[in-house]
Amino acid sequence: MLGLQRTPDVAYEAFYIGKPIGSMSYDRLDPSAPEFTRFGLQQIYFPPITNILPAVPEPPGWFGIGKKGLTERAPSWLTLLAMTEDGNEGAFGPPPPTGNFTRVASSASVGQITYEPVQQTLDDWSLSDIEIEAIIEKDGIGRHFPWSGSPNALTAHPLASCRIGDDPDLSALDDRHELRGHAGIFVTDGSAVPTSLCVNPSLTIAALAERSVPGIVSRAQQFGVPARSDVPVPARS
């Protein structure tokens, strides 16, 4: 589909040409759309993802001989990534004694995150999958294989485990990132972002952290700490 070759007439065989992570975006993100109908799409060259996530379609499976034979039957892949909105239904369990997962074999591990998507999340996945299939199968060039996470989910951008918000029942932090009931404790990393973003979150995390600075300085001054900031206080209603 992309005209990529390792040698003449040999497709790029499921792996990237160039350095990961390289991507291009398909502009499907409409900020005016209702929540749980928004998503962003990326074409992504990231070999670990394409080796871990694909399931053998007949019968479904993530391991075994069928999985190993997948690349022989479909040696050329175009990997499209959908970044969607979810209902914050994931939960982290207690960490293992060492590391961030439990290794059960040389090539298999068990994480401490559980993720059972609710219907609104599944609906958003379905909308994005329709768009992906249209791209992959345009003019009959390719065949669409939907790859979705198993209950033993893999996450690269965990968000909203200590989120900001206006409603104390739904947010651990107030709108200025201060922990409710604990003056002087501010959380400004990805856990404070209130929901999934449909895009890579680093710029949003940085912007929110900068936005929190006036509140941190103000609280420090109330505690007698000689702090100052040149960042203007953001407007609030």
C-alpha positions in Angstrom: 0.0 0.0 0.0 2.8 2.4 0.8 5.3 1.2 -1.8 7.9 0.3 0.9 10.5 -2.3 0.0 13.4 -3.9 1.7 14.7 -5.2 -1.7 13.0 -5.0 -5.1 9.7 -6.9 -5.0 10.0 -7.7 -1.3 7.6 -5.9 1.0 8.7 -4.5 4.3 7.4 -7.6 6.1 5.6 -6.2 9.1 8.4 -4.1 10.4 9.2 -0.4 10.1 11.6 1.2 7.7 13.2 4.0 9.7 13.2 4.7 13.4 10.2 4.2 15.6 7.9 5.7 16.6 7.1 7.3 13.2 3.6 8.2 12.3 1.3 10.2 10.2 -2.2 11.3 11.3 -5.5 10.8 9.6 -7.5 13.9 10.6 -10.7 12.4 12.1 -10.6 14.2 15.4 -13.6 16.6 15.6 -13.6 18.5 19.0 -17.2 19.6 18.4 -18.4 16.0 18.3 -20.2 14.6 21.4 -18.1 12.8 24.0 -17.4 9.1 23.2 -17.7 9.7 19.5 -14.3 11.4 19.2 -11.1 9.7 18.2 -7.8 10.3 16.5 -6.1 7.9 14.0 -2.4 7.4 13.4 -0.4 5.3 11.1 2.3 4.0 13.3 5.6 2.1 12.8 6.2 0.5 16.2 7.3 -3.2 15.9 6.7 -4.2 19.6 3.0 -3.3 19.2 2.6 -5.1 15.9 4.2 -8.2 17.4 2.3 -8.2 20.7 -1.3 -7.1 19.9 -2.4 -9.0 16.7 -4.6 -12.0 17.3 -5.0 -14.8 14.9 -8.5 -14.3 13.4 -9.4 -18.0 12.9 -9.6 -19.1 15.7 -8.7 -16.0 17.8 -5.5 -16.3 19.8 -2.5 -14.3 20.9 -0.1 -17.2 21.3 0.8 -20.5 19.7 1.6 -21.8 16.2 -1.2 -19.8 14.6 0.2 -16.6 15.9 3.7 -17.5 14.7 2.3 -18.2 11.2 0.4 -14.9 11.0 3.3 -13.0 9.5 3.8 -15.7 6.8 0.2 -15.4 5.6 0.2 -11.6 5.9 3.8 -10.4 5.6 3.0 -6.7 4.9 1.2 -4.7 7.6 0.0 -1.2 7.8 -0.7 -0.5 11.5 -3.3 2.1 12.3 -3.7 3.2 15.9 -7.0 4.6 17.2 -6.8 6.9 20.2 -10.3 7.1 21.7 -12.2 8.3 24.7 -13.1 5.9 27.5 -15.1 5.9 30.7 -12.1 5.7 33.1 -13.0 2.1 33.8 -9.4 0.8 34.2 -8.0 0.0 37.6 -4.5 -0.6 38.8 -3.8 -3.4 41.4 -1.0 -3.5 43.9 2.5 -3.5 42.3 4.5 -6.7 42.4 7.5 -6.9 44.8 9.9 -5.8 41.9 9.2 -4.1 38.6 5.9 -3.1 37.2 4.6 -6.6 36.0 5.0 -10.3 36.9 6.9 -12.4 34.4 5.4 -15.8 34.0 7.6 -17.0 31.1 10.4 -15.6 28.9 7.9 -14.1 26.5 4.8 -13.6 28.7 4.0 -11.4 31.6 1.0 -10.4 33.7 0.3 -6.8 34.5 -1.5 -5.3 37.5 -4.1 -3.4 35.5 -7.6 -4.6 34.9 -9.7 -3.1 32.1 -13.3 -4.1 31.3 -14.6 -1.6 28.8 -18.1 -0.2 29.3 -20.6 0.2 26.5 -19.8 3.8 25.7 -16.1 2.9 25.3 -17.0 0.0 23.1 -19.2 2.2 21.0 -16.3 4.7 20.4 -14.0 1.8 19.5 -16.6 0.6 16.9 -16.8 4.1 15.3 -13.0 4.3 15.0 -12.8 0.8 13.7 -15.2 1.6 10.9 -12.9 4.4 9.8 -9.8 2.2 10.0 -11.4 -0.5 7.9 -12.3 2.0 5.2 -8.7 3.1 5.0 -7.2 -0.3 5.0 -9.6 -1.8 2.4 -9.8 1.2 0.2 -10.0 0.1 -3.5 -9.6 -3.5 -2.3 -5.9 -3.2 -1.6 -5.7 -4.6 1.9 -7.6 -6.8 4.4 -8.6 -5.4 7.7 -7.7 -7.3 10.9 -9.1 -5.7 14.0 -6.7 -6.0 17.0 -8.1 -5.2 20.4 -6.7 -5.5 23.9 -7.3 -8.6 26.0 -8.4 -8.4 29.7 -4.7 -8.4 30.5 -4.5 -4.9 29.1 -1.4 -3.0 28.0 -1.3 0.7 28.6 1.2 3.3 27.6 -0.7 6.5 28.6 -2.5 5.9 31.9 -4.5 9.0 32.8 -7.1 10.2 35.3 -6.3 8.1 38.3 -6.2 11.3 40.4 -8.0 13.7 38.2 -9.0 17.3 38.5 -12.6 18.4 38.4 -15.4 20.5 39.8 -17.4 17.6 41.4 -15.8 16.3 44.7 -17.6 12.9 44.1 -15.9 12.4 40.8 -12.5 14.1 41.3 -9.7 13.8 43.8 -8.3 17.2 42.9 -10.0 20.6 42.6 -9.7 22.5 39.4 -6.3 23.9 40.4 -4.7 20.4 41.0 -4.8 20.6 44.8 -5.8 17.4 46.7 -9.2 17.9 48.3 -8.9 18.1 52.1 -5.1 18.3 52.0 -3.9 21.8 51.5 -0.5 22.1 49.9 -0.5 18.8 48.1 -0.7 19.3 44.3 -0.7 16.6 41.6 0.4 17.7 38.2 1.4 14.6 36.2 -0.7 12.5 33.8 -2.9 11.2 36.6 -4.5 14.6 37.0 -5.7 14.7 33.4 -9.5 14.2 33.7 -10.1 11.9 30.8 -8.5 10.2 27.8 -7.6 12.8 25.1 -7.6 11.0 21.7 -4.0 12.2 21.2 -0.7 11.6 22.9 -1.0 13.5 26.2 2.4 15.0 26.9 1.7 18.5 25.7 -1.6 18.6 27.6 0.1 17.4 30.8 2.7 20.1 30.4 0.1 22.8 29.8 -2.0 21.7 32.8 1.2 21.6 35.0 2.0 25.2 33.9 -1.6 26.2 34.6 -1.3 24.9 38.2 1.8 27.0 39.1 -0.1 30.2 40.3 -2.1 28.1 42.7 1.0 26.3 44.0 2.8 29.6 44.6 -0.3 31.1 46.3 -0.6 28.2 48.7 3.2 28.3 49.4 2.9 32.0 50.2 0.1 31.2 52.6 2.3 28.7 54.4 5.1 31.4 54.7 7.3 30.0 51.9 8.9 32.8 49.9 7.7 31.7 46.5 6.9 33.7 43.3 5.9 33.1 39.7 5.9 35.2 36.6 3.1 33.0 35.1 -0.2 34.9 34.9 -3.1 33.6 36.9 -5.6 31.9 34.5 -9.1 33.3 34.3 -11.8 31.4 36.1 -15.5 31.6 36.2 
